[in-house]
């Protein structure tokens, strides 16, 4: 069995847990707890990881890992990034400074992005249209990092599968 580790990271509330739950073929493992931080805007938060799996035929599998979104759990980011062959960065468009949030994740995962495939996904664009995808792409250019920037609703299974397809195509090109 060939297995590929894919990492979902990004801001709290951007949809990492939801994305994995949308596509996992097994009951996802979630480490959500009641949030003690009222500023994050949600009742629960991931404190360690999320985990799910997708089969790619009989001999290949994607193992999907989600990081906690809060920077105070960033020690888990490094642990979970080990061995990842692809990275999905989810940015919540409704946060006060989504471009700065993207910058944070690009800096933290710079080496992984340079060595593997990456897709940047902007969530909740239906609630806030600014900044637009162009501005997010410009942040990528200033960092001299190349990966697609798209908008998606991670509650929709087909859209998450499209994100993974885009990531897998990049992985194939790198091999």
C-alpha positions in Angstrom: 0.0 0.0 0.0 1.4 3.4 -1.0 0.4 6.2 1.4 0.7 9.9 1.0 0.5 12.4 3.9 -1.4 15.6 3.1 -1.4 18.4 5.7 -4.2 20.9 6.1 -3.2 24.1 8.0 -4.4 27.6 8.4 -6.4 30.0 10.6 -8.8 29.0 13.3 -12.3 28.6 11.8 -11.0 28.4 8.2 -12.4 24.9 7.8 -9.6 22.4 8.3 -11.7 20.0 10.4 -14.6 20.5 8.1 -12.6 19.8 5.0 -11.3 16.5 6.4 -14.7 15.5 7.6 -16.1 16.3 4.1 -14.0 13.7 2.3 -12.8 11.2 4.9 -13.8 7.6 4.2 -13.3 6.7 7.8 -14.8 8.4 10.9 -12.4 11.3 11.3 -10.3 11.7 14.4 -10.8 15.1 15.9 -9.2 16.6 19.0 -11.6 19.5 19.4 -12.3 20.8 22.9 -14.4 23.6 24.2 -12.6 26.9 23.5 -11.5 29.0 26.4 -10.5 31.8 24.0 -13.6 33.9 23.3 -11.8 35.9 20.6 -11.7 33.0 18.1 -15.4 33.2 17.4 -16.3 29.5 17.7 -17.2 27.2 20.6 -14.6 24.5 20.0 -11.1 24.5 18.7 -8.6 21.8 17.6 -5.8 21.3 20.1 -3.7 18.5 18.5 -4.8 17.3 15.1 -7.6 16.1 12.8 -7.2 12.9 10.8 -9.0 11.2 8.0 -8.3 8.9 5.0 -9.2 8.6 1.3 -8.5 5.6 -0.9 -7.1 6.2 -4.3 -7.8 2.7 -5.6 -6.7 -0.5 -4.1 -3.1 0.2 -3.6 -2.9 4.0 -2.7 -4.2 6.1 0.1 -4.2 9.7 1.2 -3.8 10.3 4.9 -5.2 13.7 5.8 -3.9 15.6 8.8 -5.2 18.9 10.1 -3.2 21.2 12.3 -4.6 23.3 15.1 -5.2 26.9 13.9 -4.1 28.9 17.0 -0.4 29.9 17.0 -0.1 28.8 20.6 -0.3 25.2 19.3 2.3 25.8 16.6 4.6 23.2 18.1 2.1 20.7 16.5 2.6 22.3 13.1 6.2 21.2 13.0 5.4 17.7 14.2 2.5 17.2 11.7 4.5 18.6 8.8 7.1 15.9 9.0 6.8 13.6 6.0 4.0 15.6 4.3 4.0 15.4 0.5 1.4 18.1 0.1 0.1 21.1 1.9 -3.3 22.9 1.9 -3.3 26.3 3.5 -6.8 27.5 4.5 -7.4 31.2 5.2 -10.6 32.5 6.7 -11.6 35.5 4.6 -13.7 36.9 7.4 -10.8 37.4 9.8 -9.6 40.9 10.4 -6.3 40.5 8.5 -6.4 37.5 6.2 -3.4 38.7 4.1 -1.3 38.8 7.3 -2.6 35.4 8.2 -1.5 34.0 4.9 1.9 35.6 5.4 2.2 33.8 8.8 1.5 30.4 7.3 3.8 31.0 4.3 6.7 31.9 6.6 6.1 29.0 8.9 5.7 26.4 6.2 8.2 28.0 3.7 10.5 25.0 3.5 7.6 22.5 3.1 6.1 24.7 0.4 9.4 24.8 -1.5 9.8 21.0 -1.3 6.3 19.8 -1.9 3.0 20.7 -3.5 0.8 23.4 -2.0 -2.6 24.9 -2.6 -3.8 28.1 -0.8 -7.6 28.0 -0.3 -9.6 31.1 0.7 -12.7 30.1 2.6 -15.9 32.1 3.4 -15.5 34.5 0.4 -19.3 34.5 0.2 -19.2 36.5 3.5 -16.4 38.9 2.5 -15.1 39.6 -0.9 -12.1 41.8 0.0 -9.3 41.2 -0.3 -9.7 39.3 -3.5 -7.8 36.3 -4.9 -5.5 38.7 -6.7 -4.3 40.2 -3.5 -3.6 36.8 -2.0 -1.7 35.8 -5.2 0.4 39.0 -4.8 1.4 38.0 -1.3 2.6 34.7 -2.8 4.6 36.6 -5.5 6.3 38.8 -2.9 7.4 35.7 -1.1 8.6 34.1 -4.4 6.4 31.1 -3.8 4.4 29.4 -6.5 1.2 27.6 -5.7 -2.4 28.0 -6.8 -4.7 30.3 -4.8 -8.4 29.4 -5.1 -11.7 30.1 -3.3 -13.6 27.1 -2.0 -16.4 26.0 0.3 -14.9 23.2 2.3 -18.3 22.0 3.5 -18.9 20.8 -0.1 -17.2 17.4 -0.6 -16.7 17.9 -4.4 -14.8 21.2 -3.8 -12.5 19.5 -1.3 -11.9 16.7 -3.7 -11.0 19.3 -6.4 -8.5 20.8 -4.0 -6.9 17.4 -3.4 -6.9 16.7 -7.2 -5.1 20.0 -7.8 -2.6 19.1 -5.1 -2.0 15.6 -6.5 -1.4 17.0 -10.0 1.3 19.2 -8.5 2.8 16.2 -6.7 3.0 14.2 -9.9 4.8 17.1 -11.7 7.4 17.2 -8.9 8.1 13.5 -9.1 
